């Protein structure tokens, strides 16, 4: 997805956004210029996925009675993984 399209969708949603991940340094200036909703960039020590964060969220979900088997789990991607895109091109 183009960064401009993503920012438009986020603006339309009207909610606060926290940006994190390896794309932030690449698109930071464009985000700052186009975003209209409240936002922030996660600090360096928190801007990547960490196993401990996943475990903490899993613990919270378990306490709330939200459970999911491994077979039921499916990730939600903003865009398809590269391997899927390449397979579709063939």
Buried (B, 14 or more C-beta within 10 A) or exposed (E): EEEEEBBBEBBEEEEEBEBBEEEBEEBEEBBEEBBEEEBEBEEEEEBEEEEEEEEEEEEEEEEEEEEEEEEEEEEEEEEEEEEEEEEEEE
